[in-house]
Amino acid sequence: MTTGSIIKEAAQWVVRQQGDAIDWDAFTTWLEADSRHRTAYDELACINRDLEDHSAAIVASLPDTPQPRPANDARTLRWKLWGGGGVAAALLVVGLALQPFGPRDAVQEFRSSPGKSTEVALAGGAKVILAPASRLTVTGPSVALEGTGYFDVPHMPGRHLTIAAGAIEVTDIGTRFSLANEPEGISVDVAEGSLSVRSNRLTAPIALTAGRGLRVDVGDWTVGVVSVDPQRVAGWRTGKLQFDEAPLSLVARDISRYSGKRVTVDQAIADQPFSGVIAINDGQPAAQTLAQILSLDARQVDGGLRLEPRRR
């Protein structure tokens, strides 16, 4: 496909998003068919937003134009301009001038320290709550996550977000979801809306809607879709950690990470599974609660708490 035809198709998708009858599945398929599609669409969507911001000035400059509409009446103006074809042609010309495709934004990096979450505001009203000990790298509309984050991305015509997490990419058009890129695996849980997960290790993209999640074992690359409670997605934001048959070594790591207090486990019980919810306060009480539940000893070691098999 030629550059010109890609830009033309991107312009058509920008126009369709101003109405209510857009086929979101078709739009997602088109975005994922070629990396150039996404870049062209982003460029034209930005131009379209600029036109909205300066709508009053544009109307005033048009010859034989009726009384200008209010500046906030950008929707009617946009349809009029697109219908006349003038702005469509202008977008195509500007889009061609922006070639070759490529990111123009500087790289930004955000980190959260152990025991402390960090909120990051992204362009277009999106925001991310980074779980403790996580990192977010932002380059234009593309985001890379190491660790765990909760994404709140409002739907807005002309805006989408791509988040890379290890070997997968999440494409979001407007939703709320959690994403974890951890050493033991990658997970996605959708609280609201829908998104698409793709990878060169998947035969086809996987669509997830509210109440659905994805689990990826990075060791043997097994992938599964699961049901989740939308109300419990990213429960760590409210100080609650939920575990389902998780080894105690991972439970201790998460208590340490989210509380900022070091908790370790004896090697003899490191693989013991635990299912339940742990409330995080200052770390030590949470670890002691876990010890009581599992009939373990909790011992002070090197400024932290160590969980060990109970001595008889």
URQUI-V749305 format. One record per residue. N is the residue number from 0. SS is DSSP state (hx for helix, st for strand, lp for the rest). PSI is psi in whole degrees, 0 to 359 (none if undefined). D_CENTER is the distance of its C-alpha to the mean C-alpha in Angstrom with 1 decimal. Layout:
n=N ss=SS psi=PSI d_center=D_CENTER
n=N ss=SS psi=PSI d_center=D_CENTER
//
This chain:
n=0 ss=lp psi=137 d_center=29.6
n=1 ss=lp psi=162 d_center=30.8
n=2 ss=hx psi=318 d_center=28.8
n=3 ss=hx psi=318 d_center=30.6
n=4 ss=hx psi=326 d_center=29.7
n=5 ss=hx psi=316 d_center=26.0
n=6 ss=hx psi=321 d_center=26.1
n=7 ss=hx psi=315 d_center=28.1
n=8 ss=hx psi=320 d_center=25.7
n=9 ss=hx psi=318 d_center=22.8
n=10 ss=hx psi=322 d_center=25.0
n=11 ss=hx psi=322 d_center=25.8
n=12 ss=hx psi=324 d_center=22.1
n=13 ss=hx psi=316 d_center=21.8
n=14 ss=hx psi=315 d_center=25.0
n=15 ss=hx psi=329 d_center=23.9
n=16 ss=lp psi=352 d_center=20.9
n=17 ss=lp psi=345 d_center=23.4
n=18 ss=lp psi=187 d_center=24.9
n=19 ss=lp psi=358 d_center=24.0
n=20 ss=lp psi=19 d_center=25.0
n=21 ss=lp psi=140 d_center=22.2
n=22 ss=lp psi=98 d_center=21.6
n=23 ss=hx psi=326 d_center=17.8
n=24 ss=hx psi=317 d_center=18.3
n=25 ss=hx psi=322 d_center=20.6
n=26 ss=hx psi=315 d_center=18.3
n=27 ss=hx psi=318 d_center=15.5
n=28 ss=hx psi=318 d_center=18.4
n=29 ss=hx psi=317 d_center=19.8
n=30 ss=hx psi=319 d_center=16.6
n=31 ss=hx psi=351 d_center=16.4
n=32 ss=hx psi=333 d_center=20.2
n=33 ss=lp psi=130 d_center=20.5
n=34 ss=hx psi=334 d_center=18.4
n=35 ss=hx psi=333 d_center=20.8
n=36 ss=hx psi=311 d_center=19.8
n=37 ss=hx psi=317 d_center=16.4
n=38 ss=hx psi=316 d_center=18.1
n=39 ss=hx psi=317 d_center=20.9
n=40 ss=hx psi=316 d_center=19.0
n=41 ss=hx psi=316 d_center=17.0
n=42 ss=hx psi=312 d_center=20.5
n=43 ss=hx psi=326 d_center=22.2
n=44 ss=hx psi=322 d_center=19.6
n=45 ss=hx psi=318 d_center=20.1
n=46 ss=hx psi=318 d_center=23.8
n=47 ss=hx psi=320 d_center=23.7
n=48 ss=hx psi=323 d_center=22.1
n=49 ss=hx psi=321 d_center=24.9
n=50 ss=hx psi=320 d_center=27.4
n=51 ss=hx psi=317 d_center=26.3
n=52 ss=hx psi=331 d_center=26.6
n=53 ss=lp psi=29 d_center=30.1
n=54 ss=hx psi=319 d_center=31.3
n=55 ss=hx psi=317 d_center=34.4
n=56 ss=hx psi=324 d_center=35.6
n=57 ss=hx psi=315 d_center=35.1
n=58 ss=hx psi=316 d_center=37.1
n=59 ss=hx psi=332 d_center=39.8
n=60 ss=hx psi=349 d_center=40.3
n=61 ss=lp psi=136 d_center=40.7
n=62 ss=lp psi=147 d_center=44.4
n=63 ss=lp psi=42 d_center=46.1
n=64 ss=lp psi=136 d_center=43.1
n=65 ss=lp psi=177 d_center=43.7
n=66 ss=lp psi=129 d_center=43.1
n=67 ss=lp psi=143 d_center=39.6
n=68 ss=lp psi=164 d_center=37.0
n=69 ss=lp psi=152 d_center=35.1
n=70 ss=lp psi=332 d_center=32.4
n=71 ss=lp psi=1 d_center=29.7
n=72 ss=lp psi=55 d_center=31.0
n=73 ss=hx psi=334 d_center=28.8
n=74 ss=hx psi=312 d_center=28.0
n=75 ss=hx psi=317 d_center=31.7
n=76 ss=hx psi=316 d_center=32.3
n=77 ss=hx psi=317 d_center=29.4
n=78 ss=hx psi=322 d_center=30.8
n=79 ss=hx psi=315 d_center=34.3
n=80 ss=hx psi=316 d_center=33.4
n=81 ss=hx psi=321 d_center=31.5
n=82 ss=hx psi=325 d_center=34.3
n=83 ss=hx psi=344 d_center=36.8
n=84 ss=lp psi=346 d_center=35.1
n=85 ss=hx psi=312 d_center=35.6
n=86 ss=hx psi=327 d_center=32.1
n=87 ss=hx psi=315 d_center=30.9
n=88 ss=hx psi=320 d_center=33.3
n=89 ss=hx psi=319 d_center=32.3
n=90 ss=hx psi=321 d_center=28.7
n=91 ss=hx psi=318 d_center=29.9
n=92 ss=hx psi=313 d_center=32.1
n=93 ss=hx psi=319 d_center=29.5
n=94 ss=hx psi=318 d_center=27.0
n=95 ss=hx psi=323 d_center=29.8
n=96 ss=hx psi=337 d_center=30.6
n=97 ss=lp psi=354 d_center=27.1
n=98 ss=lp psi=151 d_center=27.5
n=99 ss=lp psi=160 d_center=27.0
n=100 ss=lp psi=148 d_center=23.2
n=101 ss=lp psi=153 d_center=21.2
n=102 ss=lp psi=141 d_center=18.8
n=103 ss=lp psi=358 d_center=20.8
n=104 ss=lp psi=147 d_center=18.5
n=105 ss=lp psi=154 d_center=19.2
n=106 ss=st psi=132 d_center=17.0
n=107 ss=st psi=143 d_center=15.8
n=108 ss=st psi=135 d_center=15.1
n=109 ss=st psi=137 d_center=14.3
n=110 ss=st psi=149 d_center=15.6
n=111 ss=lp psi=144 d_center=16.3
n=112 ss=lp psi=162 d_center=19.7
n=113 ss=lp psi=137 d_center=20.8
n=114 ss=lp psi=0 d_center=21.4
n=115 ss=lp psi=126 d_center=19.4
n=116 ss=lp psi=158 d_center=15.9
n=117 ss=st psi=134 d_center=14.8
n=118 ss=st psi=133 d_center=13.0
n=119 ss=st psi=128 d_center=11.7
n=120 ss=st psi=130 d_center=12.1
n=121 ss=lp psi=167 d_center=10.7
n=122 ss=hx psi=148 d_center=12.9
n=123 ss=hx psi=13 d_center=13.3
n=124 ss=hx psi=358 d_center=12.9
n=125 ss=lp psi=151 d_center=9.2
n=126 ss=st psi=155 d_center=8.9
n=127 ss=st psi=133 d_center=7.5
n=128 ss=st psi=111 d_center=10.0
n=129 ss=st psi=127 d_center=10.7
n=130 ss=lp psi=160 d_center=12.9
n=131 ss=lp psi=147 d_center=16.3
n=132 ss=lp psi=47 d_center=17.0
n=133 ss=lp psi=164 d_center=13.6
n=134 ss=st psi=137 d_center=12.8
n=135 ss=st psi=128 d_center=10.3
n=136 ss=st psi=126 d_center=11.8
n=137 ss=st psi=126 d_center=11.3
n=138 ss=st psi=97 d_center=13.5
n=139 ss=lp psi=230 d_center=13.7
n=140 ss=lp psi=1 d_center=10.9
n=141 ss=st psi=139 d_center=9.8
n=142 ss=st psi=141 d_center=7.8
n=143 ss=st psi=135 d_center=9.0
n=144 ss=st psi=133 d_center=8.5
n=145 ss=st psi=121 d_center=11.8
n=146 ss=st psi=221 d_center=12.2
n=147 ss=st psi=143 d_center=10.0
n=148 ss=st psi=156 d_center=7.6
n=149 ss=st psi=124 d_center=7.0
n=150 ss=st psi=129 d_center=4.7
n=151 ss=st psi=102 d_center=7.5
n=152 ss=st psi=102 d_center=7.6
n=153 ss=lp psi=145 d_center=11.3
n=154 ss=lp psi=131 d_center=12.8
n=155 ss=lp psi=126 d_center=14.9
n=156 ss=lp psi=133 d_center=17.2
n=157 ss=lp psi=8 d_center=16.6
n=158 ss=lp psi=133 d_center=13.0
n=159 ss=lp psi=167 d_center=10.0
n=160 ss=st psi=140 d_center=7.0
n=161 ss=st psi=125 d_center=7.0
n=162 ss=st psi=122 d_center=5.4
n=163 ss=st psi=132 d_center=8.5
n=164 ss=st psi=97 d_center=9.3
n=165 ss=lp psi=235 d_center=13.1
n=166 ss=lp psi=3 d_center=14.5
n=167 ss=st psi=162 d_center=11.7
n=168 ss=st psi=133 d_center=9.3
n=169 ss=st psi=125 d_center=6.6
n=170 ss=st psi=121 d_center=7.6
n=171 ss=st psi=132 d_center=6.6
n=172 ss=st psi=346 d_center=9.7
n=173 ss=st psi=99 d_center=9.6
n=174 ss=st psi=178 d_center=8.6
n=175 ss=st psi=129 d_center=8.0
n=176 ss=st psi=161 d_center=6.8
n=177 ss=st psi=149 d_center=7.1
n=178 ss=st psi=130 d_center=6.6
n=179 ss=st psi=128 d_center=9.8
n=180 ss=st psi=88 d_center=11.4
n=181 ss=st psi=163 d_center=14.9
n=182 ss=lp psi=325 d_center=18.4
n=183 ss=lp psi=348 d_center=19.3
n=184 ss=st psi=177 d_center=16.5
n=185 ss=st psi=138 d_center=12.9
n=186 ss=st psi=149 d_center=11.6
n=187 ss=st psi=131 d_center=9.1
n=188 ss=st psi=128 d_center=10.4
n=189 ss=st psi=122 d_center=10.1
n=190 ss=st psi=329 d_center=11.9
n=191 ss=st psi=143 d_center=12.2
n=192 ss=st psi=208 d_center=12.1
n=193 ss=st psi=160 d_center=11.3
n=194 ss=st psi=175 d_center=9.2
n=195 ss=st psi=137 d_center=10.6
n=196 ss=st psi=130 d_center=10.7
n=197 ss=st psi=161 d_center=13.2
n=198 ss=lp psi=151 d_center=15.2
n=199 ss=lp psi=356 d_center=18.7
n=200 ss=lp psi=1 d_center=19.7
n=201 ss=lp psi=145 d_center=19.0
n=202 ss=lp psi=336 d_center=21.7
n=203 ss=lp psi=156 d_center=19.5
n=204 ss=lp psi=151 d_center=15.9
n=205 ss=st psi=124 d_center=15.0
n=206 ss=st psi=133 d_center=14.1
n=207 ss=st psi=137 d_center=12.8
n=208 ss=st psi=176 d_center=13.7
n=209 ss=lp psi=134 d_center=14.0
n=210 ss=lp psi=5 d_center=15.9
n=211 ss=st psi=151 d_center=14.9
n=212 ss=st psi=165 d_center=13.3
n=213 ss=st psi=138 d_center=13.6
n=214 ss=st psi=128 d_center=15.4
n=215 ss=st psi=120 d_center=16.3
n=216 ss=st psi=110 d_center=19.3
n=217 ss=lp psi=348 d_center=19.3
n=218 ss=lp psi=306 d_center=23.0
n=219 ss=lp psi=8 d_center=24.3
n=220 ss=lp psi=55 d_center=21.2
n=221 ss=st psi=140 d_center=21.5
n=222 ss=st psi=135 d_center=18.9
n=223 ss=st psi=146 d_center=19.1
n=224 ss=st psi=132 d_center=17.6
n=225 ss=st psi=166 d_center=18.3
n=226 ss=st psi=140 d_center=18.7
n=227 ss=lp psi=158 d_center=17.1
n=228 ss=lp psi=114 d_center=18.1
n=229 ss=hx psi=330 d_center=15.6
n=230 ss=hx psi=343 d_center=17.5
n=231 ss=hx psi=4 d_center=17.0
n=232 ss=lp psi=130 d_center=13.2
n=233 ss=lp psi=49 d_center=12.5
n=234 ss=hx psi=341 d_center=16.2
n=235 ss=hx psi=339 d_center=16.4
n=236 ss=hx psi=334 d_center=15.6
n=237 ss=hx psi=17 d_center=19.1
n=238 ss=lp psi=23 d_center=20.8
n=239 ss=st psi=130 d_center=20.9
n=240 ss=st psi=126 d_center=20.1
n=241 ss=st psi=134 d_center=20.5
n=242 ss=st psi=144 d_center=21.9
n=243 ss=st psi=101 d_center=23.2
n=244 ss=st psi=40 d_center=25.8
n=245 ss=st psi=140 d_center=24.3
n=246 ss=st psi=148 d_center=26.8
n=247 ss=hx psi=331 d_center=28.1
n=248 ss=hx psi=321 d_center=27.2
n=249 ss=hx psi=322 d_center=23.5
n=250 ss=hx psi=314 d_center=24.2
n=251 ss=hx psi=320 d_center=26.2
n=252 ss=hx psi=317 d_center=23.5
n=253 ss=hx psi=322 d_center=20.9
n=254 ss=hx psi=319 d_center=23.6
n=255 ss=hx psi=315 d_center=24.4
n=256 ss=hx psi=314 d_center=20.9
n=257 ss=hx psi=339 d_center=20.1
n=258 ss=hx psi=337 d_center=23.6
n=259 ss=lp psi=4 d_center=24.6
n=260 ss=lp psi=132 d_center=27.8
n=261 ss=lp psi=127 d_center=28.7
n=262 ss=st psi=131 d_center=29.4
n=263 ss=st psi=168 d_center=30.7
n=264 ss=st psi=149 d_center=32.4
n=265 ss=lp psi=142 d_center=35.6
n=266 ss=hx psi=331 d_center=35.2
n=267 ss=hx psi=337 d_center=37.4
n=268 ss=hx psi=10 d_center=34.7
n=269 ss=lp psi=327 d_center=31.5
n=270 ss=lp psi=2 d_center=30.9
n=271 ss=lp psi=128 d_center=31.9
n=272 ss=st psi=151 d_center=29.3
n=273 ss=st psi=135 d_center=28.2
n=274 ss=st psi=133 d_center=26.6
n=275 ss=st psi=184 d_center=26.1
n=276 ss=st psi=130 d_center=24.5
n=277 ss=st psi=127 d_center=25.2
n=278 ss=st psi=132 d_center=25.2
n=279 ss=lp psi=122 d_center=24.5
n=280 ss=lp psi=268 d_center=27.0
n=281 ss=lp psi=18 d_center=28.4
n=282 ss=lp psi=303 d_center=27.9
n=283 ss=hx psi=313 d_center=31.5
n=284 ss=hx psi=322 d_center=32.1
n=285 ss=hx psi=317 d_center=29.0
n=286 ss=hx psi=323 d_center=30.5
n=287 ss=hx psi=323 d_center=33.9
n=288 ss=hx psi=317 d_center=32.7
n=289 ss=hx psi=319 d_center=31.3
n=290 ss=hx psi=319 d_center=34.7
n=291 ss=hx psi=318 d_center=36.6
n=292 ss=hx psi=319 d_center=34.6
n=293 ss=lp psi=9 d_center=35.3
n=294 ss=lp psi=51 d_center=38.7
n=295 ss=st psi=163 d_center=37.9
n=296 ss=st psi=141 d_center=39.4
n=297 ss=st psi=118 d_center=37.3
n=298 ss=st psi=138 d_center=39.0
n=299 ss=st psi=123 d_center=38.5
n=300 ss=st psi=121 d_center=38.1
n=301 ss=lp psi=44 d_center=37.6
n=302 ss=lp psi=1 d_center=36.0
n=303 ss=st psi=188 d_center=33.6
n=304 ss=st psi=133 d_center=34.0
n=305 ss=st psi=129 d_center=34.7
n=306 ss=st psi=128 d_center=34.8
n=307 ss=st psi=159 d_center=37.8
n=308 ss=st psi=141 d_center=39.8
n=309 ss=lp psi=132 d_center=42.2
n=310 ss=lp psi=140 d_center=45.7
n=311 ss=lp psi=none d_center=48.5
//
